[in-house]
Amino acid sequence: MTSPMTTPSASPTTSPRSGTAASVIKQVFERKPGAKGLGPSLKLALTALCALFLAACPFGQGSEAVTRPEFNQLSGRVTNLEDMVISQRAGAAGPVGPGTPAFPGTPPAPQAAPKPTGSERSRYNQALSLLKAKKYAQAESAFRAFLTDFPNGTLSPNARYWLGESLYARGDFQGALTEFRQGARDYPQSGKAPDCLLKMAYSQSKLGDAPGAMESLRVLLESYPSSNSAQMVKSGRASFPK
């Protein structure tokens, strides 16, 4: 006759919430507050880790109890795995700073260009050099920055005229007309005023505004009859674009 099987008494180190593999996995997820909010891939990894650990655990006869040290070891490995995933995600995203997109797929925020420095003369020469090198867009930016910093400088009339030229050279005749008109209006005593009026007529002609071009030439000839621009018109050297 076989003796009746006796149930072994629980070890003092046994977890009060011990049980099957599924129950241990449940305990791990309950013990980790952030686990319920994890993505499916990380949950799957945690479940696999629990299953592998339980497969290697020694069980008592007729029991699937997992001791508390084993449970703590499992929980610690889960924590390490979770921290590793979080660290990898943070590393892939990179630090968020000026010009860095805060979310994947968003374009970087434009960074402000460094504020130009230098004297009025040096800044003017730098902008003019860009224009002579046919870097018209950069010249436009340089002349606009110059006029912002030196609105009443001795070279401001020239800067306004060359700003108009940087736009005219790129075919922006409306923008050029605006700058030439402002140059003639704001600096009527400047030597660049008649040049602005002549280039106003050129821009208006390009825009198909023949009456406007004729009016600009009339003001030029009446207000600045001795200027080089007026002489060009009188001699026929100022050929107007078709």
C-alpha positions as CSV (number, residue, x, y, z in Angstrom):
1,M,0.0,0.0,0.0
2,T,1.3,3.4,-0.9
3,S,1.5,6.0,1.8
4,P,-0.7,9.1,1.3
5,M,1.0,12.0,-0.2
6,T,1.6,14.8,2.2
7,T,1.6,18.4,1.1
8,P,4.9,20.1,2.0
9,S,4.6,23.1,4.3
10,A,5.3,26.4,2.8
11,S,8.8,27.7,3.1
12,P,9.2,30.9,5.1
13,T,10.8,32.5,2.0
14,T,7.8,31.7,-0.2
15,S,6.0,34.6,-1.8
16,P,2.5,35.0,-0.4
17,R,1.3,35.7,-4.0
18,S,3.2,32.8,-5.5
19,G,1.6,30.6,-8.2
20,T,1.7,29.6,-11.9
21,A,3.8,31.4,-14.6
22,A,0.7,33.4,-15.5
23,S,0.2,34.5,-11.9
24,V,3.9,35.5,-11.6
25,I,3.7,37.6,-14.8
26,K,0.6,39.2,-13.4
27,Q,2.4,40.0,-10.1
28,V,5.3,41.5,-12.0
29,F,3.0,43.8,-14.0
30,E,1.1,44.8,-10.9
31,R,4.4,45.5,-9.0
32,K,5.7,47.7,-11.9
33,P,3.4,50.8,-12.0
34,G,4.5,51.7,-15.5
35,A,4.2,48.3,-17.0
36,K,0.5,48.6,-17.9
37,G,1.3,51.5,-20.1
38,L,4.1,49.8,-22.0
39,G,3.9,49.0,-25.7
40,P,3.1,45.5,-26.9
41,S,6.7,44.7,-27.9
42,L,8.0,45.5,-24.5
43,K,5.2,43.6,-22.8
44,L,6.0,40.6,-25.0
45,A,9.7,40.8,-24.0
46,L,8.8,41.0,-20.3
47,T,6.4,38.0,-20.6
48,A,9.1,36.0,-22.4
49,L,11.6,36.9,-19.7
50,C,9.2,35.7,-17.0
51,A,8.6,32.4,-18.8
52,L,12.3,31.7,-19.3
53,F,13.0,32.5,-15.6
54,L,10.2,30.2,-14.4
55,A,11.4,27.4,-16.6
56,A,14.7,27.5,-14.8
57,C,13.2,27.8,-11.3
58,P,13.3,24.6,-9.1
59,F,9.7,23.8,-8.0
60,G,8.7,21.9,-4.9
61,Q,6.9,18.6,-5.3
62,G,3.3,19.3,-6.4
63,S,3.9,23.0,-6.2
64,E,4.7,25.8,-8.6
65,A,5.6,28.2,-5.8
66,V,8.3,30.8,-6.6
67,T,10.3,31.9,-3.6
68,R,10.5,35.6,-2.8
69,P,14.2,35.9,-3.6
70,E,13.5,34.4,-7.0
71,F,10.5,36.8,-7.5
72,N,12.7,39.7,-6.5
73,Q,15.4,38.6,-8.9
74,L,12.8,38.4,-11.7
75,S,11.4,41.8,-10.8
76,G,14.9,43.3,-10.8
77,R,15.6,41.9,-14.3
78,V,12.3,43.4,-15.5
79,T,13.4,46.7,-14.1
80,N,16.7,46.5,-15.9
81,L,15.0,45.6,-19.2
82,E,12.6,48.5,-18.9
83,D,15.3,51.0,-18.0
84,M,17.3,49.7,-21.0
85,V,14.4,50.2,-23.4
86,I,13.7,53.7,-22.1
87,S,17.4,54.6,-22.4
88,Q,17.5,53.4,-26.0
89,R,14.4,55.3,-26.9
90,A,15.8,58.5,-25.4
91,G,19.1,58.0,-27.2
92,A,17.4,57.5,-30.5
93,A,15.3,60.6,-30.1
94,G,18.4,62.7,-29.1
95,P,18.4,65.8,-27.1
96,V,15.8,68.4,-27.9
97,G,17.4,71.9,-28.3
98,P,17.2,74.9,-30.6
99,G,16.7,73.7,-34.2
100,T,15.9,70.1,-33.1
101,P,12.5,68.8,-33.9
102,A,10.6,68.0,-30.7
103,F,8.7,65.1,-32.4
104,P,9.8,62.7,-35.2
105,G,8.8,63.9,-38.6
106,T,8.6,67.6,-37.7
107,P,11.1,69.9,-39.5
108,P,13.8,71.6,-37.5
109,A,13.0,75.1,-36.3
110,P,14.9,77.7,-38.2
111,Q,17.8,79.2,-36.3
112,A,18.3,82.9,-36.3
113,A,21.4,84.1,-38.3
114,P,24.1,85.7,-36.2
115,K,23.7,89.4,-35.9
116,P,26.2,91.2,-38.2
117,T,28.8,93.4,-36.6
118,G,31.1,96.1,-37.8
119,S,31.2,99.8,-38.7
120,E,28.8,101.4,-41.1
121,R,31.5,101.5,-43.8
122,S,32.6,97.9,-43.4
123,R,29.0,96.6,-43.3
124,Y,28.2,98.6,-46.5
125,N,31.3,97.3,-48.3
126,Q,30.5,93.7,-47.3
127,A,27.0,94.0,-48.7
128,L,28.3,95.7,-51.9
129,S,30.9,92.9,-52.4
130,L,28.1,90.4,-52.3
131,L,26.2,92.3,-55.0
132,K,29.3,92.6,-57.2
133,A,29.8,88.8,-56.8
134,K,26.2,88.4,-58.1
135,K,25.1,86.8,-54.8
136,Y,21.9,88.8,-55.0
137,A,19.9,87.1,-52.3
138,Q,22.7,87.4,-49.8
139,A,23.2,91.0,-50.8
140,E,19.6,91.8,-50.3
141,S,19.7,90.4,-46.7
142,A,22.9,92.3,-46.0
143,F,21.5,95.6,-47.2
144,R,18.3,95.1,-45.3
145,A,20.2,94.4,-42.1
146,F,22.4,97.5,-42.8
147,L,19.4,99.7,-43.2
148,T,17.9,98.3,-40.0
149,D,21.0,99.2,-38.1
150,F,21.9,102.4,-39.9
151,P,18.5,104.0,-41.0
152,N,20.0,107.5,-41.1
153,G,23.6,106.7,-41.9
154,T,25.6,108.5,-44.4
155,L,25.6,105.5,-46.7
156,S,21.9,104.7,-46.2
157,P,20.8,106.3,-49.5
158,N,23.3,104.2,-51.4
159,A,22.3,101.0,-49.5
160,R,18.6,101.6,-50.4
161,Y,19.5,102.0,-54.1
162,W,21.6,98.9,-54.2
163,L,19.0,97.0,-52.3
164,G,16.6,97.8,-55.2
165,E,19.3,96.7,-57.6
166,S,19.6,93.3,-55.9
167,L,15.9,92.7,-56.4
168,Y,15.9,94.1,-60.0
169,A,18.7,91.7,-60.9
170,R,16.6,88.7,-59.9
171,G,13.5,89.9,-61.8
172,D,11.6,91.1,-58.8
173,F,10.6,94.4,-60.5
174,Q,7.7,95.2,-58.1
175,G,10.0,94.8,-55.1
176,A,12.7,96.8,-56.8
177,L,10.2,99.6,-57.6
178,T,9.2,99.7,-53.9
179,E,12.9,100.2,-52.8
180,F,13.7,102.7,-55.5
181,R,10.6,104.7,-54.7
182,Q,11.5,104.8,-51.0
183,G,15.1,105.8,-51.8
184,A,13.9,108.8,-54.0
185,R,11.3,109.8,-51.3
186,D,13.4,109.4,-48.2
187,Y,16.7,110.9,-49.5
188,P,15.8,113.6,-52.0
189,Q,19.0,115.5,-51.3
190,S,21.2,112.4,-51.9
191,G,23.1,111.8,-55.1
192,K,21.3,108.5,-55.4
193,A,17.9,110.1,-55.6
194,P,18.0,110.7,-59.4
195,D,19.4,107.2,-59.9
196,C,16.4,105.8,-57.9
197,L,14.0,107.8,-60.2
198,L,15.6,106.4,-63.3
199,K,15.5,102.8,-62.0
200,M,11.9,103.5,-61.0
201,A,11.1,104.1,-64.6
202,Y,13.0,101.0,-65.7
203,S,11.0,98.9,-63.2
204,Q,7.7,100.4,-64.2
205,S,8.5,99.7,-67.8
206,K,9.2,96.1,-67.0
207,L,5.9,95.9,-65.2
208,G,4.1,97.3,-68.2
209,D,3.3,100.6,-66.6
210,A,4.3,103.0,-69.4
211,P,2.5,106.1,-67.9
212,G,4.2,105.5,-64.5
213,A,7.6,105.2,-66.2
214,M,7.0,108.5,-68.1
215,E,6.0,110.2,-64.9
216,S,9.2,109.1,-63.1
217,L,11.3,110.4,-66.0
218,R,9.4,113.7,-65.9
219,V,10.2,114.1,-62.2
220,L,13.8,113.1,-62.8
221,L,14.3,115.7,-65.6
222,E,12.6,118.5,-63.7
223,S,14.1,117.9,-60.2
224,Y,17.6,116.8,-61.2
225,P,18.3,118.2,-64.7
226,S,22.1,118.2,-64.2
227,S,22.4,114.7,-62.8
228,N,24.1,111.9,-64.7
229,S,20.8,110.0,-64.8
230,A,19.0,113.0,-66.4
231,Q,21.9,113.3,-68.9
232,M,21.5,109.7,-69.8
233,V,17.9,110.2,-70.6
234,K,18.5,113.4,-72.6
235,S,21.2,111.8,-74.7
236,G,19.2,108.6,-75.3
237,R,21.7,106.5,-73.5
238,A,19.0,105.3,-71.1
239,S,17.6,102.6,-73.2
240,F,14.4,101.2,-71.6
241,P,13.8,97.5,-71.5
242,K,10.9,96.1,-73.6
